[in-house]
Amino acid sequence: MKHLRAALIFGIVIGIGAVLFLYSPPGRYVEDEFGLALLFKVRGTAVPPSDAVIINLDEKSAEQLNLPQKIEDWPRNVYADLVTVLAEFGAAVIVFDVHFGDAQNEVNDRAFAAAMRSAGNVVLYQKMVRKISGTAAGTASPPFIDIEQELPPIDILADAALESASFPIPKMPVRVNQAWTFKTSAGDLPTLPVVALQALTLDQYHRFHEYVETMTGADLGEIPAAAPEVTGRVGLMETMRRYRQLLGNDRDQAIPAGPRSPGESPGVREEAVFRALLDIYRGPNNIYINFYGPPATFTTYSLADVRADAAADSDSMRAAVAGKVVFVGAARTSWSEQKDGFYTVFTQANGLDLSGVEIAATVYANLRDGTHLKVPSFRFTAVLIICSAILFAVAAFSFNPPASLAALLTMVGLCLVAGTRVFSLYAVKLPVITWIIVLPPILFGAAIVFKFITVRRERAHIRQALHLYLPDNVVEELTNDLSFVRTGDRMVYGVCLTTDARNYTTLSERIEPQELSSVMKNYFDMMFRSVHRYDGLVCNVIGDSMFALWPSTEPDITAKKRACAAALGIIETIDTFNTQVPEHALPTRIGLHCGYLLMGNIGAEGHYEYAPVGDIVNTASRIENVNKKLGTHILASEETVKECGELDTRLMGTFLLSGKSNPVTLFQVLPEAAGCADLQTLHEDAFPAALSLFQAGRWDLAQAAFEQCAALIADDGPSRFYVKLCSKLRQNPPDSEWTGIISLQK
């Protein structure tokens, strides 16, 4: 029973940790880089769909047709002839993965344009480049704008083509695993494979329009209802952008299995395409690519063979391209020829990569058939990982090490078979690395360690102490005698420093948790460095607040000076941070107080904290809160700043803090004078004189004096505070004898 309980605990805890790891950047990297490679390796090559073929602009064609090596330099009449042949053979859509960005021979350019215009189904590739503007070249200093700019083909060709679209291929971080469907950073524009799929429906466009309207119930008033308007006035790209904007926010609505209205309904093939397009418009901006295999897996024909078959009026080539989407580009078949290669899971050992045109055809086929890789939901993944972790843990904890290892290996084998089958049959990308490679060894190791600790009970005290105590000296005490948990309380004199960040709640609502975590790590790192620089001890961090302590055996002026110096250092560092990153600004307030407190063990059986206890800690926190009312950054009690002669301070008055019965005299701790005459006059003359009038109960004169202080320095918070307080006291004088003490009781 004891081992089963431990297995359940370890399984749940490690399972949750595995889920957190899986959804962290390192976890996603591991799964994309190694998990996908394993799944594709086990699955092997898959048969690509037959409705997409590739025309290869290869070296064989260049040699036979006496063309330059660079396909960009090939005369455009070659492409004109190819388009004419493909159109005659009945190609449904012709997609060029070649950038025609420069004008060549005018006659050839016009011939190519005429062929495309006659075919009416040619989609051209346009480049997308990233540009940094608004800053000096080679620097990353703001302000700057990172933009993505599309470079279309030359006008004569762009005008003749059905449409032009880009196909940016993301590398995460090196290997290609995903593809964009819509590039929102470039204006929510569809990419080349999506445009090709939409172009496939143009002869049935009115049915597609009706299908979308029927399936979604949306009002498509701004979207053309007929193909001539799409190819004419509005344009295919703009039409698709409108579909995306209209349907992109409706992705959670389920789609019925078939048409819901009688009358003219699409056939089975058309409905499959319509459904695929609707899924794309309502889907994410990017997908995981389901690669079919290594280079040349797709049905590929050399341009030279196409021309030869056309000359011979071959029925086989006509059958090969009729009704299909034809991708034209350089699909190299050897490493030495490759110029347009991308590193993928099917990159060959000799260095041969998949070409851009093959990836474009793959993405098109994935979208066309809905076979791109699906990522399970967070809930499903979490349940799978945690339940598997519990089963692995039970196997690891219930037997001796050899039997546990055999049981785990058997379970891993079964899970691997299941994961790869799901991948092969349903194109579902399960987290196999975390699931069956990370979890079992961790749980097996945890079981070994747990059993070792159970046998060696005498070492449990040290391990328990390491969990219960943080300071090294306390761990040392516990190593010798565990009774220190209940007897180790020590009375010390300490200077307490508490902080609070003003904009934390607003910031936490405005940014994502991952970004907030990064900001707060930087924030606390800066504060900790200031505390450690002046030999302080960070005792606790809760939310956006920090508690630090300078302990000593008796009152120590040096500890007080160090605490005040640390407070000034924190404000200076945080102010610099806020100036550099204003969108993440966290203005900080600090309270300082000193006195005797107890350093003791707080908690009960199962968990303790070694922490300071006493009224001093609570008072320091109350002092920090007074900053909100006075508009100051650092406030310290009189006990803290007295005898610190070289420290610049300003008397703020005597306050009865919230929840306290004894008043406290507070001082504002100031940085070194910046040389401003008005500021010096305010601190040394004007404000002290006004405060004396206030404490004497002469509120008319005090209010006028504080108004003069506010005129000297407009943003001086204490002056504004006293102006309002004097006005209030003038209207409602205190009932009892005036003592000059300001009550902040709630």
N, C-alpha and C positions, 0 to 999 in steps of 0.2 A: 504493500500500500504506500509506503514511504517513497519508494522509487517511482511508482505511478504518479503520485502527487508532484514529485520533482519533475517528471517528464512533462506533465501537463503545464506546469509553470514555465519550464524552459521552452517548451514548444510554443506557447502563446507569446512569451516575451521575445524570443528569437524570431518567431514568425512576424510579429509586428515590426521588429527591427529590420527584417528582410524587406518588408513592404516599404518602410521608410527609405531604405537604401535603393530599392527598385525605382522609386519615384524621385530620387535625387539625381542631379546631373551626372555623377559618376555611375550610378546604377543604369541610367538610360544609355550612357555611352557603352557600358559593358554589354548590355543586351543587344544594342544595335550593331556593335562591332564584332562581337563573338557569338552571341546567341543566334542572330540571323545566319551567320556563316555556318554554324552547326546544323541548323534546320535545313538550309539549302543543300548542305553536303550530304545529309542523310537522305533527303528527298531525291536528289539527283536532278537530271534534266527532265523537264516536262514538255509536252507537245504544245506548241503555240497554236492559237486559233488560225484557221485557214483564210479568214477574211481580211488579212493584212499581209502584204508582200513588200519586199524591198528590192528596189532597182539599184544595183551597186555601181557607183562611179569609180571603178577600180583601175589598176594599172593595165590590166588586160585591155580594157576599152581604150585607154590612152594610147597604148602601143598600136592596136589595130586601126584606130581612127586617126593616128598621127596627131595626137593632142598633147598639150603641155602637161607636165606632172601635176601642177596645182589645178584643182578643179575650178577655182575661182577665175583662172585665166582661160578656161575653155570658151570657145566662141559660142555665143548665145543661140546660134542657129542649131547647134547640137541639141540643146534643151528644147528648142522649138519643134524639131523633128520628133523628140521623145514625147512631148505633150501630145502632138498630133497622133502619133501611133497609139499611145495609151487611151486617148479619147476615142479613137476608132475601135479599139479593142473593148471599150465599154467600162473603163475604170470608173468607179463611183466617185472617188476623190483622189486627187494627186497632191501629195505633200512634199515640198522641197525642203530638205535640211541643208540648204546651201544659201549663203548670204550674198545677194546680188546688190552690193552696196556701191559699186562703182560702174559708171557708164563705160561701154566698150564701143565696138563698131556699131554705128547708128542703124545700119541696115539690119544687122543681126538682132539688135535689141528690139527693133520694130517687129521683126519676124517672130521673136519669142513672145512679145506682147500680143501679137495677133493670134498666135496659137493658143495662148491662155484665154484670151477673150472668147475665142471660138469654143474652147472646151467648157468654160464657165464653171469649172470645179477645182481650180488650182489654188492651193494655199501655200504662201511663201513664208520663209523663215526670216525674222528680223532679229538683229542682235540686241542684247540688253547689256549696258555698261553701267558701272557705278561711278559716281563722281562726287568728290568732296568740294564744296564751295563755301565761301565766306570766311576762309582763314588762309594763312600763308601755307604754301606747299610744304609738305613734309612735317607739319606740326599737327597736333591734335587739340590745340587750345581753342576753347569756345570763344566766340560763337562760330559754329560751322553747320552746314547742312549736308547730310548724306542722302543723295538722291540716286534713283535708278532711271536711266534714260534709255529709251528704245531707239535704235537706228534702223529705220525701215529700208526696204530696197529702193532703188532709184525710182523716180516718179512714174516713168513710163511703164515699168513693170508692176509697181504697186497698184497703179490705176487699173491695169488689165487683169490682175489676179482677183480671185473671189475675196480673199482677205490675206493679211499678213499678221503673223503672231510670233512671239518670242518663245523660247524654250530654255529658261535658265535651269541649270541642274545643280541642286544644293549638294555640297560635300560636307558630311557631318561626322568627324571633322575632316576626314580625308576620303573615305569611301562613300560612294553614292548608294544611299538606301531609300531615299524619299524623292518625291517629285511634287512640284506645285501644280495645282489645278487652276487656281486664280492667284495672281500676284498682287496682293493688296497694296504693297508698297509702291507699285507702279500704276496705281489707279484702279485696282480691282479688275484687272484685265485677264481674260482667259489665256491659257498657254496653248502651244501648238497642238498637242494631242486633243485637247478639249475642243478647239476650233475645228479640227478634222472630224470629230464625232458629230458636232452640230452641222457641219457641211454635209454629212452623210444623209441628213434628214431633209435637205432643202426641197427635194422633189415631193416630200410629204409634209412640208412645213405647216400647212394649214391644219393638218390632222394633229401634228405635234402641239400646235398652239391650243387646239381644242382639248387635247389630252391633258395638258398642264392645267388648263382652266377647270376641267372636270375633276381631276385628281385632287387639286388643292383648294378648289373653291375660291381662288384668288381673282381679283379684278385685274385683268391684263390690259387695261385700256391704253397705257402708254407704250405697249409692245406691239409691233406690227403683227397683223393677223395673216398676211399673205407674203409669199416668198418674193415677189417682185419688189415690194416695198423694202424688204430686208436687204436685197442685193442692190437696191437703187438708192432711195432717199436716206434711209437710216443707216444702213451698213450692217454687216454681220457682227463685227466686233461690238458695236454700240448696242445692238439688239441683245447680244449675250450678256453684256454688262448690266443691262436693265433686268434681264431675267435673274441674274445673280443678286442684285440689290433687292429685288422684290421677294425672292424665294429664300435668300440666305438666312433670314431670321425665322424661317418656318421649318427648321430642320428636324424638330422633335415630333412633328405630326406624322402619324403612320400613313402609309400609302396602301390603298386596297390592292388586292391581288390582280384585278383586271379592270377594264372599263366599267364605269357605273351607269353610263347612259346608253340607251339603244340608238340605233341608227348607224351611221357610217363609223365603224370602229377600225382601228389599225389591225393589220394582221399580226401573227405571232412574232415575226422577225421585227416588224416596225415597232411593236409594243415593247420588245426587249430593248431596242435602242432608245425609245422614248423614256422608258423607265430608267435606263442608265443615265441619260442626260438629266432627268429630274433629280436623281440621287446626287449627281455632281453639283448641280446648282444649289442644292440644299445641304451639301456636305462640307467638310473642312477644306481649308486652303491647300493642304498638302496630304499626300497619301504615301504609304509604304509600298514600294514597287515589288511586285511578285515576278521576279525574273524567271524566264523559262529555261535558260541554259547559257552556255558559253557562246562566243561569237559564232555567227553563221547558223544558229539554231532556227531563226526565222527562215521561211522560204525566201531565197535570195537569187536574183537573176542579174547577171552582168549586163551593163548597158549594151555592150557589143552583141551579146546573144539576142537581146530584145530587137536590136536593129536588124540582125540577120534573120530572125524569125519573121519580122515585119516584111522584110523584102521577099521572103518565101511564102508570105501569107499563111503562116503556121496557125493551125487551129489550136495547138497545145498552148501556145502563148496567149492566144485570145481567151481560152478557158482559164488560164492562170490568173488573169487580171480582171476579168469581167465581173462587175458588181462589187469589186473590192476596193479597199483604201490602199493606195500605192505610195510608199515612202521612198523618196529619191535622195540618196546621199552616199557618202564614202563609208562603206562598211568593210574595213580592212580585214584581211584573213591571215596576215602575218605581222609579227612585231616590227619588222624592218619597214613595212609599208605604212604603219599606223601614224597618223598625225592628229586624229580626233578621237582619242581614247579616254575612257573614264574607268577608274578603279572601282570594281564591284565585287560581289561575292563570287562571281564566275570569271574573274581575271585569271588567265592561265599562268602556269608556272614559268613559261617562257616570256612573260611580260605582256602578252596580248590582252588588251582590254576590250570591253564593249564600246562600240562607236556611238556617237550621238544619235545617229539615225536609228540604230537598233534600240536604244533606250526609248526614243520617241515612239517607235512602233510598239514596244513593250507596254509603255504607259497607256497608249491608245487602246491596246487589246485588253489591258486590265480594266480600264474604264468602260469599255464597250461591253464586257461580259461581267462586270462587277467582281472581278477576281483579284483585285488589289488586296494586299494584306490588311486584315482587320486587327485592331488592338482591342482586347477585351476591356470592359469597363473597370473602373477602380474597385467597385464592390466585388465583382466576380474575381478579380485578381487577388484582392486581399483575402477573400474566403479561401481561394485555392491555396495560397501561400501559407496561411495560418493553419488550415486543416492539415495540409501536407506536413508542416513543421511538427504538429502534434503527433501525427502518425510516425514520422521519422524519430521523434524523441522517444515515443513508447518503445520502438524497436531498439533504440540505442541504450535506453536506461534499464530495460527489462532483462537483458541477458549479459553473460560475460563478454568481454571485448571481442573474441573471435566470432562468437555467434551473432553478436550485434552487427559486426562488420558484414557478415554474410547476409543477414536480413536486410541491411541498408542497401547493399549492392543489388540484391534482387528487386527491391522496391525502386531503386534508381533506374534499373533496366526497364521495368514495367512503365514507369513514368515517361521515360525517353521514347518508348514505342508509342505510348498514347499521345505525347506531345507532337511527335513527327507525323502521326496519322492525322491528327486534327489539322496540322499545318498543310499536309498534302491534299486532304479531301475538302477542307473548308477555308483554306487560306487564312487561318487564324494564327496570329503571332503570339504564342505563349512565352512567358519569361523563363526559358529553359535554363539559363545560366544560374539565375537566382534560385529557381525552383529545385533543380536536381543536381547542381554542381556546387552551389554555395551552401545551401541549407544542410545537406547530410554531413559533410565534413565538420561543420561548426557544431552540429548537435552531437555528433560522435565524440568530438573533442570535449564538448561540455560534459558528456556522460563520463568520460574518462576522468576528467578533473573532479567531477562531483564524487565519483567513487573513491578517488584517491583522498579527497578531503574527508570523506566519511571514515575511512580507515585511519587516517592520521588526525585524530581529534585534537591532539595537543596543539596543532597549528591553526585550529579554527579560531582561537582567541585573537591571534594576530590579524587574521583576515577579517574577523568581525570588527576589530578596532579600526582597521583601514576604512571600513564602510561607515563607522560611527563618527570618526574624528578626522579633521582635516589638518590642523597644525602639526608640524613635525615633532615638536616637543611633547605634545599630547600622545602621539603615536608611540614615542619612546617610553613614556610613562606606562602606557597600556601593555607594551611588550613585557614589562617587568611584573605588572600586577593589574589584572582586569578589574579589580575593585575600584580603580580610579574613576570608572564610569559614574559611581555614586559618591565618591569622596574627593574628587579632584577640583572642587570649586575653589577659586582664588579671588580675593579682594584686591583690586588694583586701582590706581589713579589713571584716568585716561582723558584724552581730548577726542571728542566725537565729531565727525563730519558727516552730514547727510546731504544728499542731492536730490533734485527732482527736475525732470525735463518738461518744459511748458507745453510743447506741441505734440507730445507723444501720442495722445489719443487721436487727434486729428490725422497725424501721419499714418497711424496704424489702420485707419479707415480708408485712407486714400491710396495706399500702395499694397502690392501683393505681399503675402507673408514671407516669401523667400527674399524679396528685396528688403523688407523691414528687418529681417534677421541680419542681413549683411550690413545695413546702416547701423543697427544697434551694436553689432560686434565692433565696428570701427569706433562708435561713440564710447563704449566702455573701455576699449583698448586705450584710447587717449586719456580717459580719466584714471585708469589703473596706473598708467605710466607716471602720471603726476603724483599719485599717492606713493608709489614705490620709490620715486626719485627722492622723496623726502621721508623715507623710512617708515611709511605708514603701513597698516595692515587692512586689506579689504576683507571685511567680515561677512558682508551679505549683499546680494543684488536681488531686488524684487521688481519685476516689470521694468520701469525706466529709472528706478531709484537705486542709489548705492549708499552703503553705510561703511565708513572707514574709521579706524581707531589708531591712536598713538598711545599705547599703554606704557606705564611706568610704575614704580613702586611708591612714589610720592610726587607731589606737585613739581612739575618740571617745566621751566620757562622755555627750554630748547624744544620740547615736544609741542608747546603752544605755537612757537614761531614756525616750526616745520608744518604744522597743520594749516596755519594761515597762508604760508607760502604755497602749499599744495593747492589750497582753494583758489588762490590767484592764478596758479599755473593751469588749473582746470578751466577757469573762465577764459583765459587767454587762448588756450588750445581750442576750446569749443567755439569761441568767437571766430577763430580762423577757419575752422571747419564749416561753420554756418555761412561764412562769406564765400567760401569756395563752392559749397553745394547748397545754395539757398533753398532749393526745392525739398531738401531733407533737413532743414534747419531745426535744431533742438536747443533753444535758449535754456540755460541751466541756472537754477537757483541753489544756493548752498547755505546751510545753517551750521554754526560751530558752537559747541558748549563743552565744558570740562567738569570733572569731579570724580568722586569715587563710585565705582561700579563693580559688579561681580562678573568675573569670567567663569562661566559654569556650563554644566551639561544640561541642556534643555531637551526634554522629550520624555519618552516612556519606552517600555520594552519594544524592541524592534527597530527603533530609530532614535538617534540623538543628534543634536547639533551643539557644537562647542561655540557659545555665543555670549556676548555681553548682556547683562541684565541690570536694570536700575532706572531710576527717574532721569538720570543724565541723558540716556538714549532718547527717551520720550521728549525731553525738553529740547534737545537738538533738532528733532523733527519739527516741533512746534515753531522753533525759531526760523527754520527754513521756510515754513508756511507764511511767516510775516512778510517775506520778500514779495509775495503776491500783492499785498496791500500797499507796500511802500514803493514798489516798482524798482527794487534793488536786486543785485545779483548775489552778494555775500553779506550775511548778517552774523555777528558773533556776540556772545554774552560778554559782559564787562569782565567776568572772571577769566575769560579766554584771552582778551587783548591787553589787559593791564600788565604792566612791566615789559611789554614788547615795545620799547621806546621808539625804535626805528620804523615801526609799522605805521602807515598812513591810515587813519581812521576818521570817522565822523560820527559824533554822538547822534543817535536817532531818538532817544527818549527812553522812558520807562514804561513797560507794557505788562499787563496782566494777561498771560497767554491763555488760549482756550483750554479749559479743563484743569487749570492751575490755580492755586490759592496764593502763591508768593509771586510778586512782580519781579521782572527781570529787566535790567538796563541793557539796551542793545546798541551796538556800534556797527556802522557800515565799514567794511574792510575795503580800502581803495587801492588801486594800482598806483605805481609811482606817478607823480605829477607829470602831466604831459606838457606843461609850460603855458597853458591857457590862462590868461590873466583873469577872465571872468570866472572860470572854474575855481581858481585859487581864492578869489574874493568870496565866492559862494561858500566854499568849505571852511575857510578860516575865519570869516567875519560875518557875512550876512546870515547864513543859516544858524550858527550858534546864537547870534543875537536874537533872531526870531524865536528860536526854541526857548530861550530864557524868558521872553515875554509870554510865551504859551504856558510854560510851567508856572509862571507867576499868576496866571489866570487873567491876563490882560488880552483878551481874545481879539478885540477890535484892532489894537496895535499889532498883535501877532499876525492876524490875517493880512494886514497891509504889508508887513515885513515879509511874510512868506510869498505874497504876490510879487514883491520886488525880486525875491530869490528866483521865482519861476520866470520872471522877465530876463534875468541874467542867463539862465540855462533853461530853455523851454521844455526840454524833456526830462527835467529833474523830478523823478517820481516822488521822493519824500516831500518836496515843496508843495506839489499838487495835493498830496495826501493831507498835509496840515492845513492848506487853504480850505479844503472841504470840511475838515474836522472843526476848524475855528468857526466857520459859518454855521455849522450845526450846533456848536456850543453856545454861540451868540443867540441863536433862536430858542434853544432849549438848554439853559444852564443846568449843571448838575444839582441834584437835591441836597447832597451832603457837602461837607467842606472839600474844597478842591485841593488835591494832593499832587496834581501833575501826572498821575498814572493813567495811561490809556488802556481801557479794558477791551480786550478782543474776545471776550466770552461769547459763545453762541447764544 
